[in-house]
């Protein structure tokens, strides 16, 4: 079964072994069926909020650690992959 999807306006296709391995879930909001710890927050209707984390932690260190971990996972899966440019989270899907 051929499955096609789009990321950032670029189309991709993948061959799936069978239709049984791919399905579309119900169109439902799971947080309405299950407990949701975020429901009591003022930003819940928006789905997210932007906060200043400067006094809590350095976001650049967090981003660097996540980038390093994603890069390590990719190289563990396929050590032959060589990146033309420095690996970044913003372009990892390319």
N, C-alpha and C positions, 0 to 999 in steps of 0.2 A: 504494500500500500504506500503510495506516495503522499507525503504530507508537506505542505508549503506554508511558510510563515514569513513575517516581515519584521526586521529590526532596523530602526532608523531609516526607513525607506528602501532598504535593500532586501530583496527576496532571497530566501533560502529554502532548499528542499532536502528532505531526508526520506529514505526508504525504510519503512517499518516492516518487520517480519510478517505481521498479520494485523487485521483490524482489531483483534482481541487485545492487543497491546496498547491501543490508543482509544481514549474516550473523552468526551466532553462532560464535565460535571453539570449538576443542576445550577440554574441561575438563581442563587440564593445568597443571602448575607449570613455567613456562619456565626458572626458575633451575636446575631439575634437568637440563634438556637442554643449557643453555648455561653458559658460565663466569659465575660470580657472585662479584664482589669482596667481597660481604658475608658469604659463607658461613663465614669463619673468625672472625667476631666473636661474642662471647658472647651478644649480643642477637639473633642470627639466628633462633632458633626463635620469638621473639616478633614479629619483622618490623620492629621499630623500637626505639629507646631514647630516653630523655629525658636530655639533658645540660645542664649549666649553661654557657652560652656567654658569660657576662658578662665573663670575662677575655679572650675571643677577639674578640668583636664585639658591637655593640649591636643586639639583635634588633629593637628598635623602628625603627631606621633601615632595616634589611632589609625589614621589613613595609611601611614607608612607600614604599620604592622599588618593591616588587612591586605595591602598590596603585596607584601612579602609572602603572606600565607597563600593567597590566590596564586601567585607565581610559582610557589613551591608545589602546590597541588597540580598545576598544569604540567610542570616539568616532571613530576612523579608519574603522571599518567602517560606522558610522551616525552622522554628525555631528548628526543631528536629535534624538538621544536626550538628554533632560534628566532628571537625577535629582532626585526630590523631596527626598531627604535627602542628607547627605554620603555619598559612595560609600565602601563598606567591603568588605574581602575576605570578611568573615563573611557578608555578604548579597549578594554580587555575582550569584549565580545567580537572585535574585529579580527 
